[in-house]
Amino acid sequence: MAPTVLHEKLPLTDNCHHYDDINEVPWDIQKYWHQRYNIFQFYDYDIRLTDDAWFGVTPEPVAEKIAKDLSPSSNKHDTLVDIFAGAGGNVIAFALSEKWTRIIAIEKNADTLACAQHNAEVYGVLDTITWVHGDSFEFLSQAKTNPSSLDESIRINPATTTVFASPPWGGVNYKDHEIFDLSTMEPYNLEHLYEACHPMEHVLFLPRTSDVRQIAKLVPDGANIDVVQYCMEGASKAMVAYMPVSSQN
Ligand SMILES: C[S@@+](CC[C@H](N)C(=O)[O-])C[C@H]1O[C@@H](n2cnc3c(N)ncnc32)[C@H](O)[C@@H]1O
């Protein structure tokens, strides 16, 4: 799906829910709904989520901490692209951090993107983000090989751009494994993500049990990477790998 820049908010649909009462909430989401104020502290201000988005949204304290930890690596480094924007958990925190000159948020599911835009409006950052409906891999490929095919507002300079990727964690259930084999992650495994993002600086938001050795293999010789466990209430919510710029093509 070709990346399309949105100049207006997508309309909310019947799939963009705001549940006020436990009796309305599908049973498999109820445990997340109980944590709703940890997910979005302004939940009561009509935060919207699709039923699928509840499983993947980054809780606000974690999103805030990542946004604090991730800074442009130089004065020239100015653009952040969230390639899996979801319902907006991370991208809203990046926008609130006010560290980036330009933030681009890409999401392929129109209902989820409508929620993200609506939630960004609740947090007062709707207009500080360039919203793109489409496939991130197509965006990244065009950005590298045929930038002029992209709308001018989303052309990026790979040397001054950081990509943030919080992909779906499907595939073999990572909770069943002491060490999660990132080659089995679906629909995009580690190699797929790395191929798409490098040589740009990129940040991967991964299951907490991810195999660090697989990440280390991707790092250029002599480079350091930070791999951080982000915890809440005594448990890790995710492992985040801060991948440096790579000189390989
Ligand atoms: C784990 S969620 C992201 C959650 C997000 N960080 C948040 O806090 O709300 C992953 C999202 O990636 C979207 N997605 C999956 N493949 C995509 C692709 N190729 N291009 C753009 N979005 C994609 C899914 O629709 C889903 O909303």
The ligand as a Gaussian input file, in Angstrom:
#p B3LYP/6-31G(d) Opt

LIG

0 1
 C        2.550000      -3.209000      18.276000
 S        1.572000      -2.135000      17.348000
 C        2.332000      -0.557000      17.618000
 C        1.890000       0.076000      18.894000
 C        2.325000       1.523000      19.071000
 N        3.725000       1.654000      19.354000
 C        1.510000       2.159000      20.188000
 O        2.080000       2.451000      21.256000
 O        0.300000       2.331000      20.001000
 C        2.057000      -2.498000      15.689000
 C        1.263000      -1.733000      14.640000
 O        1.928000      -1.869000      13.387000
 C        0.959000      -1.837000      12.347000
 N        1.611000      -2.419000      11.158000
 C        1.910000      -3.720000      10.924000
 N        2.559000      -3.852000       9.754000
 C        2.684000      -2.592000       9.234000
 C        3.272000      -2.077000       8.066000
 N        3.869000      -2.889000       7.177000
 N        3.241000      -0.753000       7.850000
 C        2.637000       0.081000       8.746000
 N        2.041000      -0.348000       9.874000
 C        2.076000      -1.670000      10.134000
 C       -0.180000      -2.662000      12.923000
 O       -1.397000      -2.342000      12.256000
 C       -0.165000      -2.222000      14.401000
 O       -1.056000      -1.154000      14.612000

